[in-house]
C-alpha cells in the first residue's frame, strides 16, 4: 500500500501541472483581460466585454493590435499602459509568467487579487464559512438520509414503499437546485406564504450579542433553506446509487450461503453485504465532497445572498482576476487529488482484501 500511495503522490505533480497548463493556455485566447477592464473603466466605457462586443461603435470593431493594443487605451498615454503591464506582469512573455506563477504556487504563494488588494489566501478564508456550511451540512445530510433509505429500498425492492420513494426521488432529481431554492424562498421566507426563515446571510445582525445557544440556533435558522436547496440533487443520486449497489450484492452467492447457514437478515445485510456494497458509495465521496464543499453553488449563494466561493470564482472570471482564478484552481485541484488518494485508503480500510499493490504490479 505504501508504494501505491507514493506513486499516486508522485502522479499529483504532472496532473496538477497539466491542469494549470491547459487553463493558462486557454485564458490567453480569451479577450477582455484585467488591463482591458481597467482601461475601459478609466475611459468610461463600462465593462471591457461590452467594448469588445459592441457593434454600434466603429472604434469597438477595430482589431486589437499595433500601437493601440487595448480597446480602452484611446486617449491614455502609452507610458501609463506600459506601467500597468509591468504592474500586472504582462510585460513578460506567457511562458515566463507561467513558470513564475507555478514557482510561487509550489511555495503556496498565491499573490494578491488584482482588484481587491487582498491576498488570495485571505480572500478564500473570508469566503470559506459559506462553503463550509453548504458543503459540510449538505454532504452530511445527504449521507445520513440516502444510505438508510437506499438500503431500505434495496431490501423492499419492488414493494409499494420502493415505488413511491423512487417516484419522489426522481422528482427531486429532476428539479433544478435553483428552482427548488426559489420555491423554498416563496413558501417559507416571506415570498407569498410563511415567513419562517430569513432571506439572506449566515447570521443575524445581532449575532455577537446572542448567547452561545442563541448563536447556534441563529446559525441553524439561517442555513436551513440554502442547505436543503443544495442537498436535493446529491440526495437523489446517492440514494439510487446505494440501492443499486446493495441489490447487486444481495443477489451474489455468498449472501445465499450466509442465509443458508441460518444467519438473521440483519446479520447478513450488515455483517456481509454492507461492507461490499458501500465500496461504490465511498468511491463517489470525493467527487461529492469536493464538488459541493469547494465548488460552491453560484445560484444558491446569489438567491440567499451568501458570499461564498461560488460567487468569488464567478466574479474572478468576469473581471479576469487571474490570481484568484489560478490560485483557487491550483489549491482546490491539489486538494481534490489528495482526497482521491484518501478515498482509496478508505477502500482498504473497509475491505482489507483490496490490494492496490497487486493491481499496480
C-alpha positions as CSV (number, residue, x, y, z in Angstrom):
1,X,0.0,0.0,0.0
2,X,2.9,2.3,0.8
3,X,4.4,2.0,-2.7
4,X,0.9,2.6,-4.3
5,X,0.4,5.8,-2.2
6,X,3.9,7.0,-3.2
7,X,3.1,6.5,-6.9
8,X,-0.2,8.4,-6.5
9,X,1.5,11.2,-4.7
10,X,4.1,11.5,-7.5
11,X,1.3,11.5,-10.1
12,X,-0.1,14.6,-8.5
13,X,2.7,16.7,-9.8
14,X,2.2,16.1,-13.6
15,X,-1.6,16.0,-13.2
16,X,-1.6,19.4,-11.5
17,X,0.8,20.9,-14.0
18,X,-1.4,19.6,-16.8
19,X,-4.5,21.2,-15.3
20,X,-2.7,24.5,-14.9
21,X,-1.1,24.4,-18.4
22,X,-4.4,23.8,-20.1
23,X,-6.3,26.6,-18.2
24,X,-3.4,29.0,-18.6
25,X,-3.2,28.4,-22.3
26,X,-7.0,28.8,-22.8
27,X,-7.1,32.1,-20.9
28,X,-4.5,33.6,-23.3
29,X,-7.1,33.5,-26.1
30,X,-10.0,35.0,-24.1
31,X,-10.5,38.7,-24.7
32,X,-11.1,41.3,-22.0
33,X,-8.1,40.8,-19.7
34,X,-7.6,42.7,-16.5
35,X,-5.8,45.6,-18.2
36,X,-8.6,46.0,-20.7
37,X,-11.0,46.0,-17.8
38,X,-9.1,48.9,-16.1
39,X,-8.7,50.9,-19.3
40,X,-12.3,50.5,-20.2
41,X,-13.4,51.8,-16.8
42,X,-10.9,54.7,-17.0
43,X,-12.3,55.7,-20.4
44,X,-15.9,55.5,-19.0
45,X,-16.8,52.6,-21.4
46,X,-18.0,50.3,-18.7
47,X,-17.2,46.6,-19.0
48,X,-14.4,45.6,-21.4
49,X,-16.7,42.8,-22.8
50,X,-19.2,45.4,-23.9
51,X,-16.4,47.4,-25.6
52,X,-15.2,44.3,-27.5
53,X,-18.7,43.0,-28.4
54,X,-20.4,46.3,-29.2
55,X,-21.3,46.6,-32.8
56,X,-22.6,50.2,-32.9
57,X,-19.2,51.8,-32.2
58,X,-16.9,51.8,-35.1
59,X,-13.9,52.1,-32.9
60,X,-15.0,49.0,-31.0
61,X,-14.9,46.9,-34.2
62,X,-11.2,47.7,-34.8
63,X,-8.8,44.9,-34.2
64,X,-6.6,44.9,-31.1
65,X,-3.1,45.4,-32.4
66,X,-0.4,47.8,-33.4
67,X,0.2,50.7,-31.1
68,X,-3.4,50.6,-30.0
69,X,-3.3,47.2,-28.2
70,X,-6.3,47.7,-25.9
71,X,-9.7,48.9,-26.9
72,X,-9.9,51.2,-23.9
73,X,-6.4,52.8,-24.5
74,X,-7.5,55.7,-26.7
75,X,-6.5,59.0,-25.1
76,X,-4.3,57.4,-22.4
77,X,-0.5,57.8,-22.6
78,X,1.5,54.7,-23.7
79,X,3.7,55.2,-20.6
80,X,0.7,54.6,-18.3
81,X,-0.3,51.5,-20.2
82,X,3.2,50.2,-20.1
83,X,3.3,50.8,-16.3
84,X,0.0,48.8,-16.0
85,X,1.5,45.9,-17.9
86,X,4.6,46.0,-15.7
87,X,2.5,46.1,-12.5
88,X,0.4,43.1,-13.6
89,X,3.4,41.3,-15.0
90,X,2.1,41.3,-18.6
91,X,5.4,42.8,-19.9
92,X,6.9,39.3,-19.7
93,X,6.2,36.5,-22.3
94,X,3.5,33.9,-21.4
95,X,5.9,31.1,-20.7
96,X,7.9,33.2,-18.2
97,X,4.7,34.3,-16.5
98,X,3.5,30.7,-16.2
99,X,6.8,29.4,-14.8
100,X,6.9,32.3,-12.3
101,X,3.3,31.6,-11.3
102,X,4.0,27.8,-10.8
103,X,7.1,28.5,-8.7
104,X,5.1,30.8,-6.4
105,X,2.3,28.3,-6.2
106,X,4.7,25.5,-5.3
107,X,5.6,27.6,-2.2
108,X,1.8,28.3,-1.7
109,X,2.3,32.0,-2.5
110,X,-0.8,32.9,-4.4
111,X,-0.3,36.6,-4.5
112,X,-2.9,39.3,-4.3
113,X,-6.2,39.9,-6.1
114,X,-5.8,42.4,-8.9
115,X,-8.9,44.3,-7.9
116,X,-9.4,43.8,-4.2
117,X,-5.9,44.5,-2.8
118,X,-6.2,41.4,-0.6
119,X,-4.2,38.2,-0.7
120,X,-5.8,35.3,-2.4
121,X,-5.5,33.1,0.7
122,X,-7.1,35.8,2.9
123,X,-9.9,36.2,0.4
124,X,-10.6,32.4,0.3
125,X,-10.5,32.2,4.1
126,X,-13.0,35.1,4.2
127,X,-15.4,33.3,1.9
128,X,-14.8,29.8,3.4
129,X,-17.6,29.9,6.1
130,X,-20.3,29.8,3.4
131,X,-18.7,26.9,1.6
132,X,-18.1,25.0,4.9
133,X,-21.7,25.5,5.7
134,X,-23.1,24.4,2.4
135,X,-20.6,21.6,1.8
136,X,-20.4,20.1,5.2
137,X,-24.1,20.1,6.1
138,X,-25.2,19.1,2.6
139,X,-22.8,16.2,2.4
140,X,-23.7,15.1,6.0
141,X,-27.5,15.2,5.4
142,X,-27.2,13.5,2.0
143,X,-25.3,10.6,3.5
144,X,-27.5,10.3,6.7
145,X,-30.7,10.1,4.6
146,X,-29.5,8.4,1.4
147,X,-27.7,5.4,2.8
148,X,-30.5,4.2,5.2
149,X,-33.1,5.0,2.5
150,X,-31.2,3.2,-0.2
151,X,-30.7,0.1,2.0
152,X,-34.4,0.1,2.8
153,X,-35.3,0.4,-0.9
154,X,-33.0,-2.5,-1.8
155,X,-34.5,-4.8,0.9
156,X,-38.0,-3.8,-0.2
157,X,-37.3,-3.8,-3.9
158,X,-40.5,-3.9,-5.9
159,X,-42.7,-3.1,-3.0
160,X,-45.1,-0.1,-2.7
161,X,-42.6,1.6,-0.5
162,X,-39.9,1.3,-3.2
163,X,-42.2,2.5,-5.9
164,X,-43.4,5.6,-4.1
165,X,-40.0,6.6,-2.8
166,X,-38.5,6.1,-6.3
167,X,-41.1,8.4,-7.7
168,X,-40.3,11.1,-5.1
169,X,-36.5,10.7,-5.7
170,X,-36.9,11.0,-9.5
171,X,-38.9,14.2,-9.0
172,X,-36.4,15.6,-6.6
173,X,-33.6,14.8,-9.0
174,X,-35.4,16.4,-11.9
175,X,-36.0,19.7,-10.0
176,X,-33.1,22.1,-10.6
177,X,-31.5,23.3,-7.4
178,X,-32.1,27.0,-8.1
179,X,-35.8,26.3,-8.8
180,X,-36.2,24.4,-5.5
181,X,-34.4,27.3,-3.8
182,X,-36.9,29.8,-5.2
183,X,-39.8,27.5,-4.1
184,X,-38.4,27.5,-0.6
185,X,-38.0,31.2,-0.6
186,X,-41.5,31.8,-1.8
187,X,-43.1,29.4,0.6
188,X,-41.0,29.7,3.8
189,X,-39.1,33.0,3.6
190,X,-41.9,35.5,3.2
191,X,-42.3,35.3,-0.5
192,X,-46.0,34.7,-0.5
193,X,-46.9,32.4,2.4
194,X,-45.0,31.9,5.6
195,X,-42.1,34.0,6.9
196,X,-40.4,31.3,8.9
197,X,-36.7,31.6,7.8
198,X,-34.5,34.6,6.9
199,X,-33.9,35.7,3.3
200,X,-30.2,36.2,3.4
201,X,-26.9,35.8,5.2
202,X,-25.5,33.2,7.6
203,X,-26.2,35.1,10.8
204,X,-28.4,37.9,12.1
205,X,-27.3,41.5,12.7
206,X,-27.3,41.0,16.5
207,X,-25.4,37.7,16.3
208,X,-22.5,38.9,18.5
209,X,-24.9,39.9,21.3
210,X,-26.5,36.4,21.5
211,X,-25.7,33.7,23.9
212,X,-23.9,30.6,22.8
213,X,-27.1,28.6,22.5
214,X,-28.7,31.6,20.7
215,X,-25.8,31.8,18.2
216,X,-26.1,28.1,17.4
217,X,-29.9,28.5,16.9
218,X,-29.4,31.6,14.8
219,X,-26.8,29.8,12.6
220,X,-29.0,26.8,12.1
221,X,-32.0,29.1,11.4
222,X,-30.1,30.8,8.6
223,X,-28.6,27.7,6.9
224,X,-31.8,25.6,6.8
225,X,-33.1,26.7,3.4
226,X,-29.8,27.0,1.4
227,X,-28.6,23.6,2.7
228,X,-31.9,21.9,1.7
229,X,-31.7,23.6,-1.7
230,X,-28.1,22.4,-2.3
231,X,-28.8,18.9,-0.9
232,X,-31.7,17.9,-3.1
233,X,-29.8,16.7,-6.2
234,X,-27.0,14.8,-4.4
235,X,-29.5,13.2,-2.1
236,X,-31.4,11.7,-5.0
237,X,-28.3,10.4,-6.8
238,X,-26.7,8.9,-3.7
239,X,-29.9,7.1,-2.7
240,X,-30.2,5.4,-6.0
241,X,-26.5,4.6,-6.0
242,X,-26.8,2.9,-2.6
243,X,-29.9,0.9,-3.6
244,X,-28.4,-0.4,-6.8
245,X,-25.1,-1.3,-5.0
246,X,-27.0,-3.3,-2.4
247,X,-29.2,-5.0,-4.9
248,X,-26.1,-6.2,-6.8
249,X,-24.6,-7.6,-3.6
250,X,-27.8,-9.2,-2.3
251,X,-28.0,-11.4,-5.5
252,X,-24.5,-12.8,-5.1
253,X,-23.7,-16.4,-4.0
254,X,-22.1,-15.5,-0.6
255,X,-25.4,-13.9,0.5
256,X,-27.3,-17.1,-0.3
257,X,-24.7,-19.1,1.6
258,X,-24.9,-16.9,4.6
259,X,-28.7,-17.2,4.7
260,X,-28.4,-21.0,4.3
261,X,-26.3,-21.1,7.4
262,X,-29.2,-19.6,9.4
263,X,-28.0,-16.1,9.9
264,X,-30.6,-13.5,10.5
265,X,-31.5,-11.0,7.8
266,X,-29.8,-8.1,9.7
267,X,-26.7,-10.2,10.2
268,X,-26.5,-10.9,6.5
269,X,-27.3,-7.4,5.5
270,X,-25.0,-5.5,7.8
271,X,-22.4,-8.2,8.6
272,X,-21.7,-9.3,5.0
273,X,-23.4,-7.1,2.3
274,X,-22.9,-3.7,3.9
275,X,-19.1,-3.7,3.6
276,X,-19.0,-4.7,0.0
277,X,-22.0,-2.6,-1.1
278,X,-20.6,0.6,0.5
279,X,-17.4,0.5,-1.7
280,X,-19.1,2.2,-4.6
281,X,-20.7,4.7,-2.3
282,X,-17.4,5.6,-0.8
283,X,-15.9,5.9,-4.3
284,X,-18.4,8.7,-5.0
285,X,-17.5,10.6,-1.8
286,X,-14.5,12.6,-3.2
287,X,-16.5,14.0,-6.1
288,X,-19.5,14.8,-4.0
289,X,-17.4,16.4,-1.2
290,X,-15.1,18.5,-3.3
291,X,-17.9,19.5,-5.7
292,X,-20.2,20.7,-3.0
293,X,-17.7,21.9,-0.5
294,X,-15.3,23.8,-2.7
295,X,-17.2,24.3,-6.0
296,X,-19.9,26.3,-4.3
297,X,-23.2,27.0,-5.9
298,X,-23.4,30.4,-7.6
299,X,-27.1,30.4,-8.0
300,X,-27.8,29.2,-4.4
301,X,-25.4,31.7,-3.0
302,X,-26.9,34.5,-5.1
303,X,-30.5,33.7,-4.2
304,X,-29.8,33.5,-0.4
305,X,-27.3,36.4,-0.5
306,X,-24.4,34.2,0.6
307,X,-20.9,35.5,-0.3
308,X,-19.0,32.2,-0.7
309,X,-16.5,30.6,-3.1
310,X,-19.1,30.2,-5.8
311,X,-19.6,33.9,-6.2
312,X,-15.9,34.6,-5.7
313,X,-15.0,32.3,-8.6
314,X,-17.7,33.7,-10.9
315,X,-16.6,37.3,-10.1
316,X,-13.0,36.5,-10.7
317,X,-13.8,35.0,-14.1
318,X,-15.9,38.1,-15.1
319,X,-13.2,40.6,-14.2
320,X,-10.3,38.4,-15.2
321,X,-8.8,38.4,-11.7
322,X,-6.1,35.9,-12.6
323,X,-4.5,35.4,-9.1
324,X,-7.9,34.4,-7.7
325,X,-8.8,32.2,-10.7
326,X,-5.5,30.3,-10.9
327,X,-4.8,30.3,-7.2
328,X,-8.1,28.7,-6.2
329,X,-7.8,26.3,-9.2
330,X,-4.4,25.2,-8.0
331,X,-5.3,24.8,-4.4
332,X,-8.6,23.0,-5.0
333,X,-7.2,20.8,-7.7
334,X,-4.4,19.7,-5.3
335,X,-7.0,19.1,-2.6
336,X,-9.2,17.0,-5.0
337,X,-6.2,14.8,-6.0
338,X,-5.3,14.2,-2.3
339,X,-8.9,13.4,-1.4
340,X,-8.9,10.8,-4.2
341,X,-5.9,9.1,-2.6
342,X,-7.8,9.2,0.8
343,X,-10.7,7.5,-0.9
344,X,-8.5,4.6,-2.0
345,X,-7.2,4.3,1.6
346,X,-10.8,4.1,2.8
347,X,-11.4,1.3,0.3
348,X,-8.7,-0.7,2.0
349,X,-9.9,0.2,5.5
350,X,-13.4,-1.1,4.7
351,X,-12.3,-4.1,2.7
352,X,-8.7,-5.3,3.5
353,X,-9.0,-7.8,0.6
354,X,-8.4,-5.0,-1.8
355,X,-4.8,-4.9,-2.9
356,X,-3.8,-1.9,-4.9
357,X,-0.2,-3.1,-4.8
358,X,-1.1,-6.2,-6.7
359,X,-3.1,-4.3,-9.3
360,X,-0.2,-1.9,-9.8
361,X,2.3,-4.7,-10.5
